[in-house]
């Protein structure tokens, strides 16, 4: 059986689904949802094919990748995500300027299996040569405070002349 840190679960569910999870205690009591296992997976499209990102994989990666990361080296993960695609995150702390500047965001790969579903396995961020294939999807966090912003995937990946850019998974 897997132990769940409820404050972590609350944060992930609030960011990804817009509110506290089922049976998670909040300052106002227990949320009204009935079963913690009923949350829908996040869906993305990469190369016009569906990708599924489960909350268990998001939780696993978020709590196992190195914090705060290597934002000064774009070849290593986690590294800074500049949000050139102007993605709006459901966690407002990832969108709002702090002191007039955009918060520093970090990205880290979420690995997929052959059926394009996220797996609970950590990308080998320590290996540079040969660099492991990171795949198309990423978890995004704030560097300061480690807030979970959400999940995104490359629109196209692994193709010759692939279109650049990311899209938020919903």
C-alpha positions as a Markdown table, in Angstrom:
| # | Residue | x | y | z |
|---|---|---|---|---|
| 1 | Unk | 0.0 | 0.0 | 0.0 |
| 2 | Unk | 1.3 | 3.5 | -0.8 |
| 3 | Unk | 1.4 | 6.1 | 1.9 |
| 4 | Unk | 0.0 | 9.5 | 0.8 |
| 5 | Unk | 1.1 | 12.8 | 2.2 |
| 6 | Unk | -2.3 | 14.6 | 2.3 |
| 7 | Unk | -0.8 | 18.1 | 2.1 |
| 8 | Unk | 1.0 | 17.1 | -1.0 |
| 9 | Unk | -2.1 | 15.4 | -2.4 |
| 10 | Unk | -4.1 | 18.6 | -1.6 |
| 11 | Unk | -1.6 | 20.8 | -3.5 |
| 12 | Unk | -1.5 | 18.5 | -6.6 |
| 13 | Unk | -5.3 | 18.2 | -6.7 |
| 14 | Unk | -5.8 | 21.9 | -6.2 |
| 15 | Unk | -3.5 | 22.7 | -9.1 |
| 16 | Unk | -4.6 | 20.1 | -11.5 |
| 17 | Unk | -8.3 | 19.9 | -10.7 |
| 18 | Unk | -9.1 | 23.3 | -9.2 |
| 19 | Unk | -10.0 | 22.2 | -5.7 |
| 20 | Unk | -9.2 | 19.9 | -2.9 |
| 21 | Unk | -9.3 | 16.2 | -3.4 |
| 22 | Unk | -11.7 | 13.7 | -2.0 |
| 23 | Unk | -11.6 | 13.0 | 1.7 |
| 24 | Unk | -8.8 | 15.5 | 2.1 |
| 25 | Unk | -9.0 | 17.6 | 5.2 |
| 26 | Unk | -8.9 | 21.4 | 4.6 |
| 27 | Unk | -9.2 | 24.3 | 6.9 |
| 28 | Unk | -12.9 | 24.2 | 6.4 |
| 29 | Unk | -13.3 | 20.4 | 7.0 |
| 30 | Unk | -13.4 | 17.5 | 4.7 |
| 31 | Unk | -14.0 | 18.1 | 1.0 |
| 32 | Unk | -17.3 | 16.9 | -0.4 |
| 33 | Unk | -15.9 | 14.5 | -3.0 |
| 34 | Unk | -16.5 | 10.9 | -2.3 |
| 35 | Unk | -13.5 | 8.8 | -3.5 |
| 36 | Unk | -9.9 | 9.8 | -3.9 |
| 37 | Unk | -9.5 | 7.4 | -6.8 |
| 38 | Unk | -12.1 | 9.0 | -9.1 |
| 39 | Unk | -10.0 | 11.9 | -10.5 |
| 40 | Unk | -9.7 | 12.0 | -14.3 |
| 41 | Unk | -6.3 | 11.7 | -15.8 |
| 42 | Unk | -4.8 | 14.7 | -17.6 |
| 43 | Unk | -5.0 | 14.5 | -21.4 |
| 44 | Unk | -2.6 | 15.9 | -23.9 |
| 45 | Unk | -2.0 | 15.5 | -27.6 |
| 46 | Unk | 1.5 | 14.9 | -29.1 |
| 47 | Unk | 1.9 | 14.5 | -32.8 |
| 48 | Unk | -1.9 | 14.4 | -33.1 |
| 49 | Unk | -2.0 | 11.3 | -30.7 |
| 50 | Unk | -3.5 | 11.2 | -27.2 |
| 51 | Unk | -1.2 | 11.1 | -24.2 |
| 52 | Unk | -2.5 | 10.3 | -20.7 |
| 53 | Unk | -0.9 | 11.8 | -17.5 |
| 54 | Unk | -2.1 | 10.2 | -14.3 |
| 55 | Unk | -2.0 | 12.1 | -11.0 |
| 56 | Unk | 0.1 | 9.3 | -9.4 |
| 57 | Unk | 2.9 | 9.9 | -12.0 |
| 58 | Unk | 2.7 | 13.7 | -11.5 |
| 59 | Unk | 2.9 | 13.2 | -7.7 |
| 60 | Unk | 5.8 | 10.8 | -8.0 |
| 61 | Unk | 7.9 | 13.0 | -10.3 |
| 62 | Unk | 7.1 | 16.2 | -8.4 |
| 63 | Unk | 8.5 | 14.7 | -5.2 |
| 64 | Unk | 11.5 | 12.9 | -6.6 |
| 65 | Unk | 13.2 | 15.3 | -9.0 |
| 66 | Unk | 15.9 | 17.5 | -7.6 |
| 67 | Unk | 14.8 | 20.9 | -6.1 |
| 68 | Unk | 15.5 | 23.6 | -7.0 |
| 69 | Unk | 17.2 | 22.3 | -10.1 |
| 70 | Unk | 19.8 | 23.4 | -12.7 |
| 71 | Unk | 18.0 | 26.4 | -14.2 |
| 72 | Unk | 21.3 | 27.7 | -15.5 |
| 73 | Unk | 22.0 | 24.7 | -17.8 |
| 74 | Unk | 19.3 | 24.0 | -20.5 |
| 75 | Unk | 20.9 | 20.6 | -21.2 |
| 76 | Unk | 20.1 | 19.3 | -17.7 |
| 77 | Unk | 16.8 | 18.8 | -15.9 |
| 78 | Unk | 15.1 | 20.4 | -14.2 |
| 79 | Unk | 15.9 | 23.6 | -16.0 |
| 80 | Unk | 14.2 | 27.0 | -16.5 |
| 81 | Unk | 11.0 | 27.1 | -18.5 |
| 82 | Unk | 10.6 | 30.5 | -20.1 |
| 83 | Unk | 6.9 | 30.0 | -21.1 |
| 84 | Unk | 7.3 | 31.4 | -24.6 |
| 85 | Unk | 4.0 | 29.8 | -25.5 |
| 86 | Unk | 2.3 | 32.0 | -22.8 |
| 87 | Unk | 0.7 | 29.0 | -21.1 |
| 88 | Unk | -1.8 | 30.0 | -18.4 |
| 89 | Unk | -1.5 | 27.7 | -15.4 |
| 90 | Unk | -4.4 | 26.9 | -13.0 |
| 91 | Unk | -2.1 | 27.8 | -10.1 |
| 92 | Unk | -2.1 | 31.6 | -10.1 |
| 93 | Unk | 1.2 | 31.7 | -8.3 |
| 94 | Unk | 2.8 | 30.4 | -11.5 |
| 95 | Unk | 1.3 | 33.2 | -13.6 |
| 96 | Unk | 1.4 | 36.4 | -11.5 |
| 97 | Unk | 4.4 | 38.6 | -11.5 |
| 98 | Unk | 6.3 | 38.8 | -8.3 |
| 99 | Unk | 7.6 | 42.3 | -7.8 |
| 100 | Unk | 7.0 | 43.1 | -11.5 |
| 101 | Unk | 8.8 | 40.0 | -12.8 |
| 102 | Unk | 7.5 | 36.6 | -14.0 |
| 103 | Unk | 8.3 | 33.9 | -11.5 |
| 104 | Unk | 11.1 | 31.5 | -12.4 |
| 105 | Unk | 9.5 | 28.2 | -13.6 |
| 106 | Unk | 11.3 | 24.9 | -13.9 |
| 107 | Unk | 10.5 | 21.9 | -16.2 |
| 108 | Unk | 11.3 | 18.2 | -15.7 |
| 109 | Unk | 10.4 | 15.3 | -17.9 |
| 110 | Unk | 7.5 | 12.9 | -17.2 |
| 111 | Unk | 8.3 | 9.6 | -18.8 |
| 112 | Unk | 5.7 | 7.7 | -20.9 |
| 113 | Unk | 5.3 | 4.0 | -21.7 |
| 114 | Unk | 4.7 | 2.6 | -25.1 |
| 115 | Unk | 0.9 | 3.2 | -24.8 |
| 116 | Unk | 1.6 | 6.9 | -24.2 |
| 117 | Unk | 0.7 | 6.8 | -20.5 |
| 118 | Unk | 2.8 | 8.5 | -17.9 |
| 119 | Unk | 4.8 | 6.1 | -15.6 |
| 120 | Unk | 6.1 | 6.5 | -12.1 |
| 121 | Unk | 9.7 | 6.5 | -13.0 |
| 122 | Unk | 12.2 | 9.3 | -12.6 |
| 123 | Unk | 14.1 | 10.6 | -15.7 |
| 124 | Unk | 17.8 | 10.0 | -15.3 |
| 125 | Unk | 18.8 | 13.7 | -14.9 |
| 126 | Unk | 22.3 | 12.9 | -13.7 |
| 127 | Unk | 23.5 | 11.3 | -17.0 |
| 128 | Unk | 24.7 | 13.7 | -19.6 |
| 129 | Unk | 26.6 | 11.4 | -22.0 |
| 130 | Unk | 24.8 | 9.9 | -23.7 |
| 131 | Unk | 21.9 | 12.0 | -22.7 |
| 132 | Unk | 18.7 | 10.0 | -22.0 |
| 133 | Unk | 15.7 | 10.8 | -24.2 |
| 134 | Unk | 13.4 | 12.9 | -22.1 |
| 135 | Unk | 10.2 | 12.4 | -24.1 |
| 136 | Unk | 7.6 | 15.0 | -24.9 |
| 137 | Unk | 6.0 | 15.8 | -21.6 |
| 138 | Unk | 7.1 | 17.9 | -18.6 |
| 139 | Unk | 6.0 | 18.8 | -15.1 |
| 140 | Unk | 6.3 | 22.5 | -14.4 |
| 141 | Unk | 7.0 | 24.0 | -11.0 |
| 142 | Unk | 8.0 | 27.4 | -9.5 |
| 143 | Unk | 11.6 | 27.5 | -8.5 |
| 144 | Unk | 10.8 | 29.6 | -5.4 |
| 145 | Unk | 8.4 | 27.7 | -3.2 |
| 146 | Unk | 8.2 | 24.6 | -5.4 |
| 147 | Unk | 4.6 | 25.3 | -6.3 |
| 148 | Unk | 3.2 | 22.8 | -8.8 |
| 149 | Unk | 2.1 | 24.7 | -11.9 |
| 150 | Unk | 0.9 | 21.8 | -14.0 |
| 151 | Unk | 1.9 | 19.5 | -16.9 |
| 152 | Unk | 2.6 | 20.2 | -20.5 |
| 153 | Unk | 3.7 | 18.3 | -23.6 |
| 154 | Unk | 5.4 | 19.3 | -26.8 |
| 155 | Unk | 2.9 | 19.8 | -29.5 |
| 156 | Unk | 5.1 | 17.8 | -31.9 |
| 157 | Unk | 8.0 | 15.6 | -30.8 |
| 158 | Unk | 10.6 | 13.4 | -32.4 |
| 159 | Unk | 9.7 | 14.4 | -36.0 |
| 160 | Unk | 11.9 | 16.0 | -38.5 |
| 161 | Unk | 11.0 | 19.7 | -38.6 |
| 162 | Unk | 8.7 | 19.3 | -35.6 |
| 163 | Unk | 6.7 | 22.4 | -34.7 |
| 164 | Unk | 8.1 | 24.1 | -31.6 |
| 165 | Unk | 6.1 | 24.7 | -28.5 |
| 166 | Unk | 4.2 | 23.2 | -25.6 |
| 167 | Unk | 0.6 | 22.9 | -24.7 |
| 168 | Unk | -0.8 | 22.5 | -21.1 |
| 169 | Unk | -2.4 | 19.2 | -20.4 |
| 170 | Unk | -6.0 | 19.4 | -19.1 |
